[in-house]
Amino acid sequence: MDLSPNEILNKIVSAEIETNKKLKKAEDDLKKELKEKILFLEKKKEEDINRIDEECKNIIQNAQNTAKKIMEESEKEILSLQKNFEDYDKKIDDIAFSVVKKIIS
């Protein structure tokens, strides 16, 4: 099976055309796969950002609630100390009044 130079050239050109088609398809497939992976990663990134944002909001809300409780407890303590101070102040006044009354009498 001897091929003429023209037939050999045609086979070479056909093989080159076929190779170029396969390379083009492989390139298109790779581009499609990369695009899908990029879209997947962008979606995951957006989901992660939303999750982190939600967690931050929860942390801030918990911190605000804790701060509010601490403030309420502090106010109660301050009011209790203020009442005790007023009671002691009244007792001191009563003692001073008794002392003055004994001195006068």
Secondary structure by P-SEA (a helix, b strand, c coil): ccccaaaaaaaaaaaaaaaaaaaaaaaaaaaaaaaaaaaaaaaaaaaaaaaaaaaaaaaaaaaaaaaaaaaaaaaaaaaaaaaaaaaaaaaaaaaaaaaaaaaac
